[in-house]
Amino acid sequence: ECDFADSNDIRGTIERLKDKHTQFRNGKLTAKEFGNWQKAIGLNYEPDSLLMDSELADIVQPADHYVHDWMHCLFVQGIFHTVTWLMFGAIKDAFTSMSLNKLFQQLYDWTSFWVQPSDIKGSKLQDCFLPKRLESNKRAKVFKCKASDGLGLYQLIGLWLAFFNMPTGLCKAACNAYLRMCDIIDFLVGCSHEGHNITPDGLGSRIYQFLNSFVDAGWKYRMHQKFHRLVHFPTHLRNHKFLVSCFVHERLQ
């Protein structure tokens, strides 16, 4: 039931922001009043920003040009970390002989078999399953790892589930939710490359399959705002034909 703002609405807000700033400069508004006004509309007065440049009014369309960043959505305190930890808990509960310590040891051994591409630098993937990392995860109640490690791990964990857990028929809903998430990540990675053949409808179908499987696993109470962000990606793909993997202002030059 949200009333979505279009680019004209946002530009109208920018013009009012400029007017309020002029009132502040002329002493008609106090610094606190102007600050409260900025907080109320969710925008700050930044004279050098693209939105403030009137010459770009016909070029920059904020509502249409905006694209969510799938890397942060999935891998920065994101969906991957939530789903992975919940799936680990489901496996521990389903297998009477399994503990989180034993599960982490199995995954440490499993990921140690795999070698990352030579151009990927950083920590070893198996280090995400060290005992000290498990204790940190327990305190946070989420699987903790860097975005680059998560991107390297998601398929390896998926293979581990497919080979060793799915055949048992135990915690099927949890494993299915994880593998549905892997489908989304595969598609999002593909959408970041030029010449891909992924369609918005195909991506949207997998997103809704994942969201439904997450609810079927009994985890609806663990949904956070990044789960909702997923539903915007098919529209982004339809509008721009590709998806960016990180916010522009966070790219390393």
N, C-alpha and C positions, 0 to 999 in steps of 0.2 A: 504493500500500500504506500510505498515511498513515492514522493513527487520528485522525480529526477530533474535536476537543473541542466539546462542546455548551455551552450557556449555563450549565447546572448545573455542569459541570466547571470553567468559568472562575470561577464564583462560589465554588466550593470552594477554588480557588487564592487568591482574594481573602481569604477567611476565614483561610486559613493565613498569608497575608501580614500580616494584622492581628495574628495571634497572634505571629508572629516580631517584629513591631515592638514589641509589648508586652514581649517578652523582651529586646529591645534596650534599651528604656526602663528596664527593671528591672536592667540590667547583666548579664543572662545571656548576651547575645551582644555581641561587639565590633562597632564600626562596620564594620570590614572584613568580618566574618562576615555581618552583615546585608546589606551591599552585594553580596557574592558571591551571597547567596540571591536577591536581587532580579534579578541578572543571569541566574541559572540559570533562573528562571521567566519572564523577559522582561517583568516588570511592576515599576513603582516604587510605593512607598507614597505615595499622594497623597490625604490625608484629605478634600479638598474635591471629589474626582472623583465622577462619577455612580455608578461601580461600588462606591465605598466607602459609599454612602448606603444603609443597610439598608431604609429606607422605600421605596426604588425597586426593591427586589428583584423584585417581581412586574410591574414595568413595563419596566425596561431589560433587554433580552435581548441581550447582546453578540454572541453568535455569529449570531443571526438578524438583528439590526439592522445589522450592519456592511456597508458598501458600498464597494467599491473605486472609486477616482476615475479615470474614463476619460481625463480631460484630462491628468493626470500620466502615466498609462500610455502614452498615445500621443505627447504633445507636450512633456514635460519630460524631456530626456535619454531619450527613449522610442523606441517602435517606429517612428514616422514618421522620426526622424532616422537610425536604422539602415538602414531599407529604402531611403530616398531616396539615401543615400550609396552603398549597394551597387548600386542601380539605375544611378546615374551611372557607376560603375566598369564595369558591364556594357556600357553604351552606348559608352564610350570604347574598350573592348576589341573590340567588334563592328564598329565603323566605323573603318577604317584611317586615314581622314583626320581623325578626331575626337581632340581632346585635351580635358582637363578645362577648360583655359582657354577653348577655343573653345565648349565646351558651356555654360560659365557665361555667356559673352557672349551666346549664343543665348537663354538663359533670362532674362538681364537685359533683352534687347530684347523678349522675349515678355511678360514680366510688366509691362513699362512700358506696354503697350497697355491694361492693365486699370486701372480706377478702383475703389478700395474704397468701400464705403458711407460717407457723410459722418459717421456717428456713431462710426466706428472711428478712433482716434487712435494715433499712434506712428510708427514708422519706415516708410518706403516698402518695399513687398515686394521691389522690384527690388534694393534695397540688400543683400539676402541673397546676391546673386550678384556683388558687387564683387570685384576681384582680391584685396584684402587678406582678404576673408572666405574665399576659396578656400584661401589659404595656411594660414589657421587651421584649416580643415576637414581639410586634408591632414595637419597635425600631429596632430589629434585622431582621424583616421580615421573621422569621422562628420560628417554634415551638421548644422551648428550654426545654430540660430535660436531666437527666442523662441516660446513657445507660441502667442501671438496671431498671429505671422507664419506659423507652421506651419499654423494653422487657415485662414488666408487663402490659403496657397500650395498646399495639397494638391490642390485641384480644378484649379487652373491648370496645375500640372505634369501632372496626369492628362490634361487636354485636350491638352497639348503632346505627350504620348506617343501619344495616340489619333490625332492629326492627322498627326504627322511621323515617328513611329518604328514604330508597329505596322504600317502599310501596307508597310514594307520587309521584314517577316518576320524581321528580325534581333533577337537577344536577346529573343525572344518570352517566354521563361519569366520573365525579370527584369521585363519590362513587365507581364506578367500578375500577378505577385506584387504589384507596386505598385498596380495597379488594383483588385485584390482588397482591399488595405488601404483604398483609398478607399471601397469598398462598406461596410466596417465603420464607418469614420468617419461616413459618411452616416447609417447606422443609429443610431450612438451619439448623434449630434447630434439626431436625431429623437426618441430616447428621453428626451431632456432637456426636451422640450416637452410641455405638458399637452394631452391629447386625441389623442396619437399612436396609430397603429394597428399598431405593430410588435410582433411576437410573440417570445417567448423562443426558440421553435424557429427562426424566421426569422433571428434574430440569431445563434443558435448555428451554423446552417448556413453562414453567411457567414464566421464566425470559423474554422471548420474548413477551409473552402475556402481561406482565406488562409493558414493554417498549412501546409496541404499544398502550396500553390503556393510558399511560401517555401522549403520543403524541396526541391521540384522545381527551384528556381532554383539549388540547390547551396549554399545559405547556412545550412544547419542549424548549422554551427559558430559562427555569429554570434548565435544565439538567446541572450537573457538573460532574467532572471526576469520581466520585464514581458510577455514573450510568453506565459508561463504564466498570468499574471493575466487575460488575455483570456478564458480558458475559464470564469471565474467570473461574467462579466457576464450570461449568460442566466439563471442562478439568481437573481442580484440583481434582474433585471427581473421574473422570475416572482414573487418575494417582495414587491417594492415597487411594481411597475407603472410605475416610471420610474427613470431613472439620474441621479445627480448628476454635475455636471461639474467639481467641485473639492471637496477636503476642507473641511469646515465651518470648522475652525480656520484655514484659509488664505483664507477669504473676506474681502474688504475691506468694512468697514462704513461 
